[in-house]
Amino acid sequence: MSRHLADHRARTTGARVKHFLRLARTPRETWLRVRGASGSTRLIQYLRIERGRAA
């Protein structure tokens, strides 16, 4: 029995992996938001509310 027609794919050159790694290595300031001092305060308030404690 021979292999199915879909199993006879040509070998890739790895271009997709190269592009993925290039994008992963470049810094993306667009997506990174600088968090101020309110970040820790907001987390503390969220945890307080989750525990059911009033202010």
LUMVOVEX-410178 format. One record per atom (N, C-alpha, C): atom name; x, y, z. Coordinates in steps of 0.2 Angstrom, whole numbers, plus 2048, in hexadecimal, padded with zeros to 3 digits. Each point is the difference from the previous one (the first is absolute). Layout:
# residues N
{at:CA&u:X&v:Y&w:Z}
...
# end
This chain:
# residues 55
{at:N&u:804&v:7FA&w:800}
{at:CA&u:7FC&v:806&w:800}
{at:C&u:804&v:806&w:800}
{at:N&u:7FF&v:805&w:7FC}
{at:CA&u:803&v:806&w:800}
{at:C&u:7FD&v:805&w:804}
{at:N&u:804&v:806&w:802}
{at:CA&u:7FD&v:805&w:804}
{at:C&u:7FB&v:804&w:7FC}
{at:N&u:7FC&v:803&w:804}
{at:CA&u:7FB&v:805&w:7FD}
{at:C&u:803&v:806&w:7FD}
{at:N&u:7FC&v:802&w:7FB}
{at:CA&u:803&v:806&w:7FC}
{at:C&u:801&v:806&w:805}
{at:N&u:7FC&v:801&w:805}
{at:CA&u:802&v:806&w:804}
{at:C&u:806&v:7FF&w:804}
{at:N&u:802&v:7FA&w:801}
{at:CA&u:806&v:7FF&w:804}
{at:C&u:807&v:801&w:7FC}
{at:N&u:7FF&v:801&w:7FA}
{at:CA&u:806&v:802&w:7FC}
{at:C&u:802&v:807&w:7FF}
{at:N&u:800&v:803&w:805}
{at:CA&u:801&v:808&w:800}
{at:C&u:808&v:801&w:7FF}
{at:N&u:801&v:806&w:7FC}
{at:CA&u:807&v:802&w:7FF}
{at:C&u:803&v:803&w:807}
{at:N&u:806&v:7FF&w:800}
{at:CA&u:804&v:802&w:806}
{at:C&u:7FF&v:808&w:801}
{at:N&u:7FF&v:803&w:806}
{at:CA&u:800&v:807&w:800}
{at:C&u:807&v:803&w:802}
{at:N&u:801&v:806&w:7FE}
{at:CA&u:806&v:803&w:802}
{at:C&u:801&v:803&w:807}
{at:N&u:7FA&v:800&w:803}
{at:CA&u:800&v:803&w:807}
{at:C&u:7FF&v:807&w:800}
{at:N&u:7FD&v:803&w:7FB}
{at:CA&u:7FF&v:807&w:800}
{at:C&u:7FB&v:803&w:805}
{at:N&u:7FB&v:7FC&w:801}
{at:CA&u:7FB&v:802&w:805}
{at:C&u:804&v:800&w:807}
{at:N&u:804&v:7FC&w:802}
{at:CA&u:803&v:800&w:806}
{at:C&u:805&v:805&w:801}
{at:N&u:804&v:802&w:7FA}
{at:CA&u:804&v:806&w:800}
{at:C&u:7FC&v:806&w:801}
{at:N&u:7FB&v:801&w:7FD}
{at:CA&u:7FC&v:806&w:801}
{at:C&u:7FD&v:801&w:807}
{at:N&u:7FE&v:7FA&w:803}
{at:CA&u:7FD&v:800&w:807}
{at:C&u:806&v:802&w:805}
{at:N&u:806&v:7FD&w:7FF}
{at:CA&u:805&v:802&w:804}
{at:C&u:802&v:807&w:800}
{at:N&u:800&v:802&w:7F9}
{at:CA&u:802&v:807&w:7FF}
{at:C&u:7FB&v:805&w:804}
{at:N&u:7FA&v:7FF&w:800}
{at:CA&u:7FB&v:804&w:803}
{at:C&u:800&v:7FF&w:808}
{at:N&u:802&v:7FA&w:802}
{at:CA&u:800&v:7FF&w:807}
{at:C&u:806&v:803&w:803}
{at:N&u:806&v:801&w:7FC}
{at:CA&u:806&v:804&w:803}
{at:C&u:7FF&v:807&w:800}
{at:N&u:7FC&v:803&w:7FC}
{at:CA&u:800&v:807&w:7FF}
{at:C&u:7FC&v:803&w:806}
{at:N&u:802&v:806&w:803}
{at:CA&u:7FC&v:803&w:805}
{at:C&u:7FA&v:803&w:7FD}
{at:N&u:7FA&v:7FF&w:804}
{at:CA&u:7FA&v:803&w:7FE}
{at:C&u:7FD&v:805&w:805}
{at:N&u:802&v:806&w:800}
{at:CA&u:7FE&v:805&w:804}
{at:C&u:7F9&v:801&w:800}
{at:N&u:7FD&v:7FF&w:7FA}
{at:CA&u:7F9&v:801&w:7FF}
{at:C&u:7FC&v:7FC&w:804}
{at:N&u:802&v:7FA&w:802}
{at:CA&u:7FB&v:7FC&w:804}
{at:C&u:802&v:800&w:807}
{at:N&u:805&v:803&w:802}
{at:CA&u:802&v:800&w:807}
{at:C&u:7FE&v:807&w:803}
{at:N&u:7FC&v:7FF&w:805}
{at:CA&u:7FE&v:806&w:804}
{at:C&u:803&v:801&w:806}
{at:N&u:803&v:806&w:801}
{at:CA&u:803&v:802&w:807}
{at:C&u:7FB&v:800&w:805}
{at:N&u:801&v:7FD&w:805}
{at:CA&u:7FB&v:800&w:806}
{at:C&u:803&v:805&w:805}
{at:N&u:7FC&v:804&w:802}
{at:CA&u:802&v:804&w:806}
{at:C&u:7FF&v:7FD&w:806}
{at:N&u:800&v:804&w:806}
{at:CA&u:800&v:7FE&w:806}
{at:C&u:7F9&v:7FD&w:802}
{at:N&u:7FB&v:802&w:7FC}
{at:CA&u:7F9&v:7FD&w:801}
{at:C&u:7FF&v:7F9&w:7FF}
{at:N&u:805&v:7FD&w:7FD}
{at:CA&u:7FF&v:7F9&w:7FE}
{at:C&u:800&v:7FB&w:806}
{at:N&u:804&v:802&w:805}
{at:CA&u:800&v:7FC&w:806}
{at:C&u:7FA&v:801&w:804}
{at:N&u:7FE&v:806&w:800}
{at:CA&u:7FA&v:802&w:804}
{at:C&u:7FA&v:7FD&w:7FD}
{at:N&u:800&v:800&w:7FA}
{at:CA&u:7FA&v:7FD&w:7FD}
{at:C&u:800&v:7F9&w:801}
{at:N&u:805&v:7FC&w:800}
{at:CA&u:800&v:7F9&w:802}
{at:C&u:7FE&v:7FF&w:807}
{at:N&u:802&v:804&w:805}
{at:CA&u:7FF&v:7FF&w:807}
{at:C&u:7F8&v:801&w:801}
{at:N&u:7FD&v:805&w:7FC}
{at:CA&u:7F9&v:801&w:801}
{at:C&u:7FC&v:7FB&w:7FD}
{at:N&u:803&v:7FD&w:7FA}
{at:CA&u:7FC&v:7FA&w:7FD}
{at:C&u:800&v:7FA&w:804}
{at:N&u:806&v:7FF&w:804}
{at:CA&u:800&v:7FA&w:804}
{at:C&u:7FC&v:801&w:806}
{at:N&u:7FF&v:806&w:803}
{at:CA&u:7FC&v:802&w:805}
{at:C&u:7F9&v:7FE&w:7FF}
{at:N&u:7FE&v:802&w:7FA}
{at:CA&u:7F9&v:800&w:7FD}
{at:C&u:7FE&v:7F8&w:7FF}
{at:N&u:805&v:7FC&w:7FE}
{at:CA&u:7FF&v:7F9&w:7FF}
{at:C&u:7FF&v:7FD&w:806}
{at:N&u:804&v:802&w:805}
{at:CA&u:7FF&v:7FC&w:807}
{at:C&u:7FA&v:802&w:803}
{at:N&u:7FC&v:805&w:7FE}
{at:CA&u:7FA&v:802&w:803}
{at:C&u:800&v:805&w:805}
{at:N&u:806&v:804&w:801}
{at:CA&u:801&v:805&w:805}
{at:C&u:7FD&v:806&w:7FE}
{at:N&u:7FD&v:804&w:804}
{at:CA&u:7FE&v:807&w:7FE}
{at:C&u:806&v:805&w:802}
{at:N&u:7FF&v:806&w:7FD}
{at:CA&u:805&v:805&w:800}
{at:C&u:801&v:802&w:807}
# end
